[in-house]
Amino acid sequence: MAQRFFWITLLSVICLTGCDPKERPVAQSAEGASAGEREVPANQSDAEGTNTELRILSWNVESDGSDPATIAAQLQEFEGFDIVALSEVLPAAAEQFQEAMGEGYDGIVTRSGYNDRLQILFNTERFELLRRLELDEINDDRHRSPLVAHLHDKRTDQEILLMNNHLARGNAEYRTTQAKQLVEWARQQAIPIVAVGDYNFDYEFKDETGNDGFRAMLSDNIFQWVKPEKMIDSNWYDPEPDGQDNYPGSLLDFAFVAGPATEWKAVCNVIVRPDDFPDDKTTSDHRPFELILDH
């Protein structure tokens, strides 16, 4: 009798917690991941209330073709970005750009690039800089070495390799070589990679294709392109000048992810501001873009 009472009690407890698994289906994400694995939607927090969204701004600020004071003032208008990656930075303007972001930002700048340096600025409340890497092996001494900030995200305890690039413009063969070298470097990394910048890949909207460098960058699926949600021309080119963009409907500026970062939720948008194109001698000939990640 006692044994029978024991089994009845045990079955009652089991049923209270859900005795039929078919009646308690596992929650699925859009990709079919279980509830414990699914990604947190952008602009939301995880189960512990931590905002895991990461916002990155990337912008070619056109070194000699713009006014640093104007660019600094425009940077102050961009709020809420955890990381800002700039290309074509005049060495004398780097400190001014960092100050424009406010006291809560620190940064690193390349030694290579002459008057077209690369700069990464990051929010120190959220990130700790673990290493500063300037990949001189991906440079023929006439261009810009990729700049990498190895960051620790104090909010999520995640390490990230944030790479800023500006590949060759006038040398198509070397630009393709650079892209191949970036793929080989990324292949060796175990940490999530987020790569942004001006890649000069000449992606044409009408043909949905880029140049040889673009194809090399996507080889072996090491890097994944975070394609903008809406395709918007990111560069104004009018050397005549006649008030007409010589290459409308094209992209030079890109965001890529590699390694574990390919599993993150990622959204990219080209930022259009009133009267940004055509540019003048004070403003940049590139539009900035934002990359929003959730990890």
Backbone as CSV, one residue per row, in Angstrom:
resi,resn,N_x,N_y,N_z,CA_x,CA_y,CA_z,C_x,C_y,C_z
1,MET,0.835,-1.212,0.000,0.000,0.000,0.000,0.869,1.260,0.000
2,ALA,1.901,1.226,0.824,2.815,2.386,0.885,3.497,2.601,-0.445
3,GLN,3.877,1.461,-1.085,4.556,1.579,-2.383,3.630,2.184,-3.427
4,ARG,2.354,1.761,-3.395,1.396,2.306,-4.347,1.204,3.806,-4.132
5,PHE,1.132,4.235,-2.862,0.987,5.663,-2.552,2.184,6.471,-3.056
6,PHE,3.376,5.885,-2.954,4.595,6.574,-3.436,4.513,6.853,-4.932
7,TRP,4.119,5.844,-5.722,4.080,6.021,-7.182,2.979,6.990,-7.599
8,ILE,1.851,6.984,-6.907,0.779,7.928,-7.233,1.252,9.348,-6.983
9,THR,1.939,9.563,-5.852,2.448,10.903,-5.516,3.467,11.376,-6.543
10,LEU,4.386,10.478,-6.946,5.423,10.832,-7.922,4.811,11.220,-9.256
11,LEU,3.820,10.463,-9.725,3.170,10.781,-11.001,2.453,12.105,-10.925
12,SER,1.884,12.441,-9.792,1.189,13.716,-9.631,2.147,14.878,-9.764
13,VAL,3.331,14.762,-9.161,4.340,15.823,-9.244,4.797,16.018,-10.678
14,ILE,5.033,14.896,-11.376,5.488,14.975,-12.772,4.464,15.684,-13.632
15,CYS,3.189,15.335,-13.473,2.141,15.928,-14.299,1.964,17.398,-14.019
16,LEU,2.210,17.829,-12.774,2.112,19.245,-12.461,3.131,20.058,-13.217
17,THR,4.270,19.461,-13.554,5.323,20.166,-14.299,5.228,19.899,-15.783
18,GLY,4.172,19.187,-16.207,4.007,18.930,-17.633,4.308,17.499,-17.969
19,CYS,3.336,16.597,-17.850,3.635,15.180,-18.006,3.730,14.767,-19.461
20,ASP,3.200,15.553,-20.379,3.252,15.177,-21.789,4.119,16.176,-22.540
21,PRO,5.342,15.803,-22.983,6.210,16.749,-23.686,5.551,17.337,-24.913
22,LYS,4.650,16.608,-25.551,4.008,17.110,-26.773,3.139,18.324,-26.484
23,GLU,2.723,18.496,-25.221,1.881,19.625,-24.861,2.714,20.856,-24.515
24,ARG,4.067,20.715,-24.488,4.942,21.832,-24.145,6.021,21.975,-25.208
25,PRO,5.670,22.448,-26.417,6.645,22.534,-27.498,7.765,23.509,-27.158
26,VAL,8.982,23.210,-27.635,10.125,24.086,-27.431,9.976,25.308,-28.323
27,ALA,10.146,26.513,-27.737,10.031,27.736,-28.525,11.115,27.768,-29.587
28,GLN,10.775,28.253,-30.767,11.713,28.297,-31.885,11.917,29.731,-32.352
29,SER,13.142,30.028,-32.782,13.410,31.313,-33.421,13.118,31.172,-34.898
30,ALA,13.327,32.253,-35.644,13.092,32.213,-37.082,13.981,31.185,-37.752
31,GLU,15.174,30.927,-37.157,16.098,29.976,-37.761,15.915,28.575,-37.187
32,GLY,14.957,28.417,-36.252,14.700,27.112,-35.695,15.500,26.808,-34.448
33,ALA,16.179,27.774,-33.881,16.956,27.544,-32.666,16.019,27.443,-31.484
34,SER,16.447,26.709,-30.457,15.622,26.593,-29.262,15.614,27.896,-28.504
35,ALA,14.696,28.010,-27.557,14.528,29.260,-26.822,15.816,29.677,-26.140
36,GLY,16.596,28.716,-25.642,17.834,29.054,-24.971,18.916,29.529,-25.899
37,GLU,18.761,29.271,-27.210,19.793,29.616,-28.185,19.411,30.801,-29.062
38,ARG,18.132,31.164,-29.094,17.712,32.175,-30.051,18.298,33.530,-29.710
39,GLU,18.481,34.355,-30.751,19.090,35.659,-30.586,18.092,36.642,-29.971
40,VAL,18.609,37.588,-29.207,17.770,38.634,-28.637,17.503,39.665,-29.720
41,PRO,16.270,40.026,-30.024,16.003,41.013,-31.057,16.695,42.326,-30.775
42,ALA,17.062,43.044,-31.857,17.709,44.348,-31.700,16.823,45.274,-30.887
43,ASN,17.466,46.187,-30.142,16.791,47.157,-29.293,16.103,46.523,-28.093
44,GLN,16.432,45.256,-27.800,15.859,44.618,-26.633,16.980,44.125,-25.734
45,SER,16.616,43.632,-24.563,17.586,43.175,-23.594,17.487,41.674,-23.429
46,ASP,18.541,41.104,-22.846,18.496,39.680,-22.570,17.683,39.418,-21.308
47,ALA,17.657,38.150,-20.907,16.793,37.758,-19.792,17.158,38.471,-18.502
48,GLU,18.409,38.903,-18.358,18.840,39.574,-17.145,18.689,41.084,-17.234
49,GLY,18.113,41.573,-18.329,17.887,42.999,-18.470,19.057,43.760,-19.054
50,THR,20.078,43.070,-19.582,21.243,43.724,-20.165,21.004,44.010,-21.644
51,ASN,21.227,45.239,-22.042,21.087,45.587,-23.452,22.308,45.078,-24.197
52,THR,22.128,44.094,-25.066,23.249,43.468,-25.768,23.492,44.053,-27.147
53,GLU,22.706,45.038,-27.523,22.864,45.642,-28.847,24.185,46.412,-28.940
54,LEU,24.859,46.273,-30.070,26.120,46.955,-30.335,25.953,47.811,-31.584
55,ARG,26.189,49.132,-31.449,25.989,50.061,-32.562,27.338,50.625,-33.001
56,ILE,27.612,50.474,-34.294,28.888,50.905,-34.874,28.614,51.890,-35.998
57,LEU,29.381,52.983,-36.021,29.320,53.967,-37.100,30.612,53.880,-37.894
58,SER,30.512,53.794,-39.217,31.684,53.769,-40.091,31.564,54.909,-41.096
59,TRP,32.689,55.639,-41.295,32.611,56.829,-42.154,33.986,57.178,-42.717
60,ASN,34.048,57.352,-44.034,35.221,57.932,-44.691,35.022,59.443,-44.682
61,VAL,35.881,60.171,-43.953,35.666,61.609,-43.743,36.435,62.481,-44.735
62,GLU,37.087,61.894,-45.725,37.716,62.573,-46.868,38.853,63.530,-46.475
63,SER,39.745,63.137,-45.687,40.974,63.861,-45.328,41.095,65.264,-45.905
64,ASP,41.873,65.427,-46.997,42.147,66.757,-47.545,40.940,67.398,-48.229
65,GLY,39.882,66.640,-48.457,38.723,67.185,-49.165,37.624,67.689,-48.260
66,SER,37.888,67.767,-46.944,36.869,68.247,-46.014,37.527,69.102,-44.945
67,ASP,36.697,69.742,-44.135,37.178,70.584,-43.044,37.026,69.821,-41.736
68,PRO,38.142,69.556,-41.000,38.048,68.781,-39.767,37.053,69.347,-38.757
69,ALA,36.956,70.682,-38.661,36.018,71.272,-37.703,34.577,70.938,-38.076
70,THR,34.289,70.938,-39.373,32.948,70.583,-39.832,32.650,69.118,-39.553
71,ILE,33.625,68.256,-39.845,33.436,66.826,-39.590,33.249,66.575,-38.098
72,ALA,34.047,67.247,-37.250,33.928,67.078,-35.799,32.532,67.482,-35.325
73,ALA,32.019,68.580,-35.858,30.675,69.030,-35.480,29.620,68.018,-35.922
74,GLN,29.821,67.420,-37.087,28.872,66.418,-37.567,28.954,65.135,-36.741
75,LEU,30.156,64.785,-36.291,30.292,63.608,-35.430,29.515,63.782,-34.137
76,GLN,29.474,65.003,-33.622,28.753,65.263,-32.383,27.254,65.034,-32.538
77,GLU,26.776,65.059,-33.774,25.352,64.848,-34.022,24.966,63.372,-33.966
78,PHE,25.964,62.497,-34.082,25.689,61.060,-34.033,25.762,60.600,-32.587
79,GLU,24.647,60.165,-32.049,24.582,59.774,-30.647,24.279,58.282,-30.519
80,GLY,24.766,57.714,-29.435,24.408,56.342,-29.108,25.258,55.272,-29.752
81,PHE,26.365,55.658,-30.390,27.216,54.654,-31.025,28.286,54.186,-30.036
82,ASP,28.453,52.870,-29.961,29.442,52.288,-29.067,30.844,52.359,-29.660
83,ILE,30.919,52.275,-30.992,32.191,52.302,-31.708,32.036,53.183,-32.941
84,VAL,33.067,53.983,-33.222,33.100,54.805,-34.432,34.397,54.481,-35.160
85,ALA,34.288,54.084,-36.431,35.450,53.737,-37.246,35.544,54.731,-38.409
86,LEU,36.632,55.492,-38.439,36.810,56.533,-39.447,37.969,56.191,-40.371
87,SER,37.832,56.533,-41.640,38.939,56.399,-42.586,39.203,57.750,-43.239
88,GLU,40.381,57.867,-43.871,40.872,59.133,-44.427,40.915,60.230,-43.348
89,VAL,41.566,59.904,-42.265,41.707,60.843,-41.152,43.061,61.540,-41.259
90,LEU,43.057,62.858,-41.296,44.302,63.610,-41.225,44.927,63.399,-39.848
91,PRO,46.245,63.153,-39.773,46.869,62.937,-38.461,46.561,64.054,-37.471
92,ALA,46.547,65.298,-37.962,46.304,66.434,-37.068,44.854,66.512,-36.605
93,ALA,43.946,65.785,-37.280,42.519,65.861,-36.940,42.074,64.740,-36.013
94,ALA,42.924,63.729,-35.805,42.508,62.557,-35.030,42.090,62.926,-33.619
95,GLU,42.858,63.762,-32.942,42.520,64.160,-31.580,41.228,64.972,-31.554
96,GLN,41.037,65.812,-32.557,39.829,66.618,-32.635,38.594,65.734,-32.777
97,PHE,38.703,64.679,-33.573,37.573,63.767,-33.758,37.280,62.998,-32.473
98,GLN,38.320,62.607,-31.760,38.095,61.902,-30.503,37.423,62.816,-29.490
99,GLU,37.863,64.045,-29.409,37.248,65.000,-28.482,35.793,65.265,-28.852
100,ALA,35.492,65.224,-30.145,34.115,65.464,-30.583,33.166,64.394,-30.066
101,MET,33.679,63.182,-29.860,32.831,62.093,-29.379,32.559,62.199,-27.880
102,GLY,33.363,62.983,-27.174,33.125,63.181,-25.749,34.156,62.487,-24.885
103,GLU,34.132,62.796,-23.597,35.128,62.276,-22.660,35.051,60.762,-22.487
104,GLY,33.924,60.173,-22.781,33.759,58.745,-22.573,34.343,57.877,-23.661
105,TYR,35.049,58.475,-24.622,35.601,57.714,-25.733,37.117,57.769,-25.740
106,ASP,37.716,56.629,-26.046,39.149,56.539,-26.275,39.337,56.037,-27.702
107,GLY,40.571,56.044,-28.193,40.743,55.625,-29.569,42.162,55.263,-29.930
108,ILE,42.298,54.681,-31.125,43.591,54.329,-31.698,43.623,54.797,-33.146
109,VAL,44.829,55.080,-33.645,45.027,55.597,-35.007,46.193,54.856,-35.631
110,THR,46.128,54.619,-36.942,47.229,53.952,-37.626,48.449,54.856,-37.739
111,ARG,49.596,54.209,-37.820,50.834,54.922,-38.155,50.971,55.039,-39.663
112,SER,50.450,54.057,-40.391,50.528,54.062,-41.859,49.387,54.878,-42.443
113,GLY,49.527,55.207,-43.718,48.453,55.900,-44.411,48.738,57.347,-44.739
114,TYR,49.907,57.872,-44.318,50.258,59.258,-44.610,49.148,60.197,-44.137
115,ASN,48.456,60.888,-45.055,47.367,61.787,-44.664,45.995,61.109,-44.691
116,ASP,45.988,59.824,-44.931,44.733,59.057,-44.966,44.791,57.959,-43.914
117,ARG,44.797,58.322,-42.649,44.906,57.356,-41.564,43.556,56.697,-41.264
118,LEU,43.626,55.633,-40.486,42.440,54.954,-39.973,42.351,55.196,-38.475
119,GLN,41.121,55.353,-37.966,40.917,55.641,-36.550,39.732,54.830,-36.037
120,ILE,39.882,54.274,-34.836,38.792,53.583,-34.155,38.584,54.241,-32.803
121,LEU,37.360,54.678,-32.536,36.979,55.288,-31.263,35.956,54.377,-30.594
122,PHE,36.072,54.197,-29.278,35.168,53.287,-28.589,34.780,53.849,-27.225
123,ASN,33.591,53.487,-26.808,33.047,53.919,-25.525,33.732,53.131,-24.404
124,THR,34.493,53.827,-23.566,35.270,53.152,-22.524,34.400,52.616,-21.393
125,GLU,33.192,53.114,-21.253,32.294,52.570,-20.235,31.897,51.148,-20.579
126,ARG,31.834,50.878,-21.895,31.427,49.544,-22.334,32.618,48.656,-22.707
127,PHE,33.669,49.247,-23.273,34.754,48.436,-23.822,36.093,48.682,-23.140
128,GLU,36.858,47.611,-23.054,38.254,47.669,-22.620,39.116,47.254,-23.809
129,LEU,40.146,48.040,-24.129,41.060,47.706,-25.214,42.081,46.693,-24.711
130,LEU,42.053,45.487,-25.269,43.000,44.442,-24.879,44.276,44.496,-25.712
131,ARG,44.120,44.736,-27.009,45.272,44.812,-27.913,44.985,45.785,-29.039
132,ARG,46.041,46.394,-29.531,45.965,47.237,-30.719,46.809,46.577,-31.797
133,LEU,46.184,46.246,-32.943,46.885,45.569,-34.026,46.863,46.432,-35.284
134,GLU,48.014,46.628,-35.882,48.100,47.271,-37.194,48.769,46.257,-38.118
135,LEU,48.002,45.699,-39.038,48.453,44.558,-39.834,49.316,45.031,-41.001
136,ASP,50.575,45.325,-40.700,51.480,45.859,-41.718,51.783,44.850,-42.817
137,GLU,51.568,43.563,-42.544,51.797,42.562,-43.589,50.760,42.668,-44.705
138,ILE,49.652,43.347,-44.423,48.633,43.583,-45.467,48.789,45.036,-45.924
139,ASN,49.966,45.351,-46.408,50.280,46.720,-46.828,51.610,46.688,-47.579
140,ASP,51.661,47.374,-48.701,52.901,47.427,-49.489,53.692,48.700,-49.206
141,ASP,53.443,49.306,-48.057,54.095,50.546,-47.617,53.592,51.785,-48.358
142,ARG,52.684,51.598,-49.299,52.131,52.755,-50.018,50.651,52.962,-49.704
143,HIS,50.089,52.081,-48.904,48.662,52.172,-48.587,48.469,52.190,-47.079
144,ARG,47.312,51.723,-46.628,46.967,51.760,-45.215,46.900,50.346,-44.662
145,SER,47.619,50.101,-43.586,47.522,48.801,-42.926,46.181,48.696,-42.208
146,PRO,45.519,47.546,-42.281,44.278,47.373,-41.517,44.514,47.648,-40.037
147,LEU,43.548,48.313,-39.414,43.626,48.637,-37.993,42.625,47.768,-37.242
148,VAL,43.098,47.069,-36.210,42.244,46.164,-35.453,42.304,46.533,-33.979
149,ALA,41.138,46.703,-33.385,41.025,46.880,-31.940,40.461,45.590,-31.358
150,HIS,41.274,44.925,-30.527,40.806,43.735,-29.817,40.144,44.227,-28.541
151,LEU,38.822,44.148,-28.516,38.040,44.758,-27.447,37.366,43.715,-26.573
152,HIS,37.238,44.044,-25.306,36.440,43.250,-24.376,35.171,44.026,-24.061
153,ASP,34.029,43.441,-24.415,32.733,44.049,-24.135,32.376,43.753,-22.684
154,LYS,32.508,44.743,-21.834,32.261,44.552,-20.406,30.790,44.268,-20.110
155,ARG,29.924,44.654,-21.017,28.489,44.439,-20.812,28.104,42.982,-21.023
156,THR,28.743,42.338,-22.013,28.367,40.967,-22.365,29.482,39.961,-22.110
157,ASP,30.660,40.445,-21.690,31.843,39.602,-21.474,32.293,38.927,-22.768
158,GLN,32.045,39.588,-23.900,32.410,39.062,-25.213,33.644,39.801,-25.729
159,GLU,34.589,39.070,-26.309,35.727,39.691,-26.984,35.422,39.838,-28.463
160,ILE,35.886,40.940,-29.048,35.611,41.255,-30.445,36.868,41.792,-31.100
161,LEU,37.111,41.381,-32.341,38.150,41.990,-33.166,37.448,42.970,-34.103
162,LEU,37.546,44.265,-33.793,36.912,45.300,-34.608,37.955,45.803,-35.595
163,MET,37.741,45.543,-36.870,38.707,45.897,-37.911,38.191,47.059,-38.752
164,ASN,39.073,48.022,-39.003,38.761,49.161,-39.864,39.699,49.098,-41.067
165,ASN,39.126,49.200,-42.274,39.908,49.070,-43.503,39.663,50.209,-44.478
166,HIS,40.667,50.496,-45.269,40.530,51.358,-46.442,41.463,50.778,-47.497
167,LEU,40.883,49.999,-48.416,41.697,49.295,-49.407,42.069,50.217,-50.566
168,ALA,43.001,49.738,-51.370,43.569,50.532,-52.468,42.493,50.981,-53.449
169,ARG,42.615,52.226,-53.905,41.676,52.749,-54.886,42.224,52.621,-56.307
170,GLY,43.445,53.093,-56.540,43.961,53.181,-57.906,44.639,51.933,-58.414
171,ASN,44.774,50.909,-57.592,45.479,49.693,-57.982,44.562,48.490,-57.754
172,ALA,43.832,48.113,-58.802,42.826,47.056,-58.675,43.463,45.717,-58.315
173,GLU,44.620,45.424,-58.893,45.278,44.150,-58.623,45.697,44.056,-57.156
174,TYR,46.242,45.161,-56.632,46.669,45.120,-55.240,45.468,45.095,-54.298
175,ARG,44.391,45.765,-54.687,43.172,45.725,-53.866,42.673,44.281,-53.727
176,THR,42.722,43.518,-54.808,42.317,42.115,-54.751,43.257,41.316,-53.867
177,THR,44.551,41.613,-53.958,45.522,40.957,-53.081,45.221,41.256,-51.619
178,GLN,44.914,42.513,-51.314,44.563,42.882,-49.942,43.361,42.078,-49.447
179,ALA,42.342,41.960,-50.290,41.139,41.213,-49.900,41.471,39.758,-49.614
180,LYS,42.310,39.160,-50.436,42.712,37.769,-50.209,43.481,37.631,-48.904
181,GLN,44.343,38.599,-48.614,45.101,38.563,-47.367,44.192,38.703,-46.152
182,LEU,43.166,39.536,-46.261,42.214,39.689,-45.167,41.481,38.375,-44.895
183,VAL,41.117,37.670,-45.950,40.439,36.382,-45.788,41.344,35.390,-45.076
184,GLU,42.612,35.337,-45.478,43.538,34.397,-44.854,43.780,34.751,-43.395
185,TRP,43.845,36.037,-43.087,44.010,36.447,-41.694,42.788,36.047,-40.873
186,ALA,41.617,36.323,-41.395,40.384,36.003,-40.670,40.222,34.505,-40.472
187,ARG,40.708,33.727,-41.420,40.591,32.269,-41.331,41.298,31.719,-40.080
188,GLN,42.311,32.445,-39.621,43.122,31.977,-38.499,42.601,32.441,-37.134
189,GLN,41.560,33.265,-37.126,41.081,33.861,-35.871,39.937,33.048,-35.278
190,ALA,39.925,32.975,-33.957,38.839,32.279,-33.258,37.833,33.252,-32.649
191,ILE,38.233,34.512,-32.521,37.392,35.542,-31.907,36.479,36.153,-32.975
192,PRO,35.258,36.541,-32.628,34.370,37.190,-33.606,35.032,38.413,-34.246
193,ILE,34.892,38.530,-35.560,35.470,39.642,-36.316,34.349,40.485,-36.895
194,VAL,34.458,41.799,-36.712,33.562,42.757,-37.345,34.453,43.713,-38.128
195,ALA,34.300,43.739,-39.454,35.170,44.529,-40.319,34.344,45.565,-41.071
196,VAL,34.737,46.828,-40.945,34.008,47.914,-41.600,35.002,48.820,-42.319
197,GLY,34.476,49.696,-43.179,35.340,50.681,-43.806,35.035,50.906,-45.275
198,ASP,35.970,51.592,-45.924,35.897,51.896,-47.358,36.748,50.855,-48.078
199,TYR,36.083,49.938,-48.775,36.783,48.833,-49.427,36.998,49.067,-50.924
200,ASN,36.374,50.106,-51.479,36.519,50.395,-52.905,36.170,49.180,-53.777
201,PHE,35.090,48.514,-53.417,34.680,47.312,-54.131,33.714,47.594,-55.280
202,ASP,33.334,48.857,-55.480,32.538,49.263,-56.657,31.332,48.357,-56.892
203,TYR,30.545,48.161,-55.866,29.353,47.333,-56.004,28.271,48.142,-56.722
204,GLU,27.815,47.627,-57.863,26.801,48.300,-58.679,25.428,47.702,-58.384
205,PHE,24.484,48.574,-58.052,23.140,48.100,-57.714,22.475,47.398,-58.882
206,LYS,22.629,47.955,-60.076,21.901,47.419,-61.232,22.374,46.022,-61.608
207,ASP,23.670,45.751,-61.420,24.215,44.445,-61.769,24.337,43.521,-60.558
208,GLU,24.199,44.087,-59.363,24.357,43.346,-58.113,25.687,42.602,-58.085
209,THR,26.745,43.335,-58.472,28.075,42.741,-58.467,29.121,43.794,-58.163
210,GLY,30.233,43.353,-57.625,31.356,44.239,-57.353,32.552,43.833,-58.187
211,ASN,33.709,44.415,-57.876,34.907,44.114,-58.653,35.586,42.838,-58.122
212,ASP,36.778,42.551,-58.646,37.482,41.324,-58.265,37.799,41.295,-56.763
213,GLY,38.080,42.455,-56.194,38.349,42.511,-54.764,37.150,42.077,-53.946
214,PHE,35.966,42.489,-54.364,34.734,42.106,-53.674,34.553,40.598,-53.704
215,ARG,34.764,40.009,-54.882,34.619,38.555,-54.994,35.664,37.826,-54.155
216,ALA,36.881,38.382,-54.108,37.929,37.757,-53.291,37.583,37.825,-51.810
217,MET,36.973,38.922,-51.386,36.629,39.110,-49.984,35.610,38.065,-49.519
218,LEU,34.755,37.641,-50.420,33.696,36.691,-50.067,34.082,35.244,-50.345
219,SER,35.320,35.000,-50.768,35.743,33.642,-51.100,35.747,32.756,-49.859
220,ASP,35.367,31.511,-50.061,35.342,30.474,-49.008,34.377,30.792,-47.870
221,ASN,33.559,31.818,-48.031,32.553,32.183,-47.019,33.160,32.459,-45.649
222,ILE,34.401,32.920,-45.628,35.025,33.303,-44.363,34.373,34.593,-43.848
223,PHE,34.274,35.584,-44.734,33.571,36.829,-44.422,32.163,36.776,-44.997
224,GLN,31.221,37.291,-44.235,29.860,37.475,-44.740,29.567,38.966,-44.810
225,TRP,29.038,39.399,-45.939,28.681,40.796,-46.129,27.358,41.084,-45.439
226,VAL,27.327,42.121,-44.608,26.070,42.591,-44.030,25.514,43.631,-45.000
227,LYS,24.683,43.180,-45.886,24.154,44.022,-46.960,23.173,45.039,-46.396
228,PRO,23.293,46.311,-46.791,22.346,47.319,-46.295,20.899,46.921,-46.586
229,GLU,20.017,47.243,-45.663,18.604,46.907,-45.852,18.034,47.626,-47.057
230,LYS,18.493,48.854,-47.299,18.090,49.609,-48.472,19.353,50.060,-49.191
231,MET,19.449,49.760,-50.485,20.655,50.094,-51.231,20.645,51.581,-51.593
232,ILE,21.569,52.322,-50.992,21.680,53.770,-51.176,23.115,54.101,-51.554
233,ASP,23.281,54.947,-52.562,24.611,55.364,-53.018,25.398,55.933,-51.835
234,SER,26.620,55.419,-51.624,27.382,55.843,-50.457,28.518,56.819,-50.776
235,ASN,28.724,57.135,-52.079,29.857,57.990,-52.435,29.493,58.920,-53.580
236,TRP,29.894,60.193,-53.439,29.676,61.183,-54.502,30.989,61.377,-55.257
237,TYR,30.947,61.176,-56.587,32.151,61.332,-57.401,31.822,62.186,-58.620
238,ASP,32.359,63.393,-58.622,32.052,64.363,-59.676,33.306,65.194,-59.954
239,PRO,34.316,64.615,-60.644,35.577,65.323,-60.836,35.489,66.487,-61.820
240,GLU,34.449,66.594,-62.645,34.386,67.613,-63.686,34.447,69.062,-63.180
241,PRO,33.716,69.569,-62.239,32.443,69.048,-61.700,31.277,69.618,-62.501
242,ASP,30.266,68.802,-62.698,29.090,69.254,-63.440,27.806,69.051,-62.646
243,GLY,27.951,68.725,-61.344,26.775,68.532,-60.504,26.124,67.180,-60.659
244,GLN,26.810,66.257,-61.370,26.261,64.926,-61.566,27.227,63.885,-61.013
245,ASP,26.693,62.936,-60.278,27.510,61.852,-59.746,27.865,60.905,-60.895
246,ASN,29.160,60.667,-61.101,29.593,59.799,-62.202,29.265,58.330,-61.959
247,TYR,29.089,57.958,-60.706,28.785,56.558,-60.390,27.606,56.465,-59.430
248,PRO,26.429,56.812,-59.889,25.252,56.682,-59.014,24.894,55.212,-58.835
249,GLY,24.241,54.923,-57.735,23.811,53.545,-57.519,24.953,52.589,-57.273
250,SER,25.891,52.978,-56.401,27.031,52.100,-56.125,27.452,52.230,-54.663
251,LEU,28.187,51.234,-54.208,28.701,51.208,-52.837,30.219,51.058,-52.845
252,LEU,30.881,51.855,-52.015,32.304,51.675,-51.737,32.524,51.238,-50.294
253,ASP,31.520,51.449,-49.457,31.650,51.252,-48.007,30.876,50.008,-47.586
254,PHE,31.538,49.161,-46.784,30.978,47.848,-46.485,31.177,47.470,-45.025
255,ALA,30.322,46.541,-44.582,30.456,45.891,-43.281,30.469,44.386,-43.499
256,PHE,31.424,43.714,-42.874,31.542,42.260,-42.963,31.664,41.684,-41.553
257,VAL,31.259,40.437,-41.406,31.469,39.707,-40.154,32.115,38.375,-40.487
258,ALA,32.888,37.848,-39.534,33.549,36.557,-39.722,33.615,35.833,-38.391
259,GLY,33.864,34.524,-38.468,33.948,33.717,-37.256,32.605,33.648,-36.544
260,PRO,32.611,33.571,-35.218,31.352,33.486,-34.465,30.398,34.652,-34.716
261,ALA,30.920,35.784,-35.197,30.060,36.946,-35.451,29.061,36.690,-36.579
262,THR,29.305,35.676,-37.400,28.343,35.363,-38.466,27.033,34.832,-37.905
263,GLU,27.032,34.440,-36.620,25.811,33.936,-35.993,25.012,35.049,-35.329
264,TRP,25.550,36.251,-35.299,24.871,37.354,-34.640,23.802,37.961,-35.535
265,LYS,22.843,38.586,-34.914,21.865,39.373,-35.666,22.553,40.652,-36.126
266,ALA,22.449,40.991,-37.410,23.179,42.136,-37.951,22.298,42.912,-38.925
267,VAL,22.299,44.236,-38.766,21.542,45.131,-39.641,22.457,46.285,-40.038
268,CYS,22.468,46.617,-41.324,23.307,47.710,-41.827,22.437,48.719,-42.577
269,ASN,22.723,50.007,-42.362,21.978,51.070,-43.037,22.921,52.205,-43.434
270,VAL,22.833,52.638,-44.681,23.528,53.846,-45.115,22.755,55.035,-44.566
271,ILE,23.471,55.981,-43.968,22.829,57.124,-43.316,22.766,58.306,-44.283
272,VAL,21.561,58.771,-44.569,21.350,59.927,-45.441,20.934,61.112,-44.590
273,ARG,21.674,62.213,-44.716,21.363,63.440,-43.992,20.964,64.528,-44.986
274,PRO,20.188,65.512,-44.572,19.754,66.565,-45.493,20.933,67.260,-46.159
275,ASP,20.897,67.352,-47.481,21.899,68.089,-48.271,23.312,67.543,-48.110
276,ASP,23.436,66.243,-47.844,24.792,65.687,-47.725,25.475,65.521,-49.083
277,PHE,24.703,65.292,-50.133,25.234,65.210,-51.501,24.539,66.252,-52.363
278,PRO,25.253,66.906,-53.285,26.700,66.796,-53.466,27.458,67.420,-52.301
279,ASP,28.658,66.878,-52.048,29.462,67.417,-50.956,30.169,68.687,-51.413
280,ASP,30.760,69.391,-50.462,31.558,70.566,-50.798,32.927,70.432,-50.136
281,LYS,33.684,71.496,-50.085,35.055,71.419,-49.576,35.119,71.286,-48.051
282,THR,33.965,71.366,-47.403,33.955,71.220,-45.935,33.422,69.861,-45.491
283,THR,32.651,69.198,-46.341,31.996,67.939,-45.953,32.598,66.756,-46.703
284,SER,32.262,65.565,-46.277,32.823,64.355,-46.868,32.083,63.949,-48.133
285,ASP,32.810,63.279,-49.022,32.193,62.751,-50.242,31.641,61.341,-50.030
286,HIS,31.658,60.884,-48.789,31.069,59.587,-48.435,29.940,59.795,-47.444
287,ARG,28.942,58.941,-47.540,27.925,58.874,-46.503,28.373,57.876,-45.442
288,PRO,28.115,58.163,-44.183,28.409,57.163,-43.140,27.386,56.035,-43.201
289,PHE,27.718,54.921,-42.580,26.717,53.871,-42.416,26.780,53.352,-40.988
290,GLU,25.681,52.787,-40.556,25.602,52.197,-39.223,25.468,50.698,-39.337
291,LEU,26.111,50.008,-38.428,26.000,48.563,-38.307,25.495,48.266,-36.899
292,ILE,24.369,47.594,-36.819,23.762,47.265,-35.531,23.825,45.752,-35.355
293,LEU,24.500,45.331,-34.289,24.704,43.919,-34.015,24.055,43.538,-32.695
294,ASP,23.649,42.293,-32.582,23.169,41.795,-31.298,23.806,40.442,-31.059
295,HIS,24.547,40.362,-29.968,25.265,39.126,-29.664,25.023,38.714,-28.231
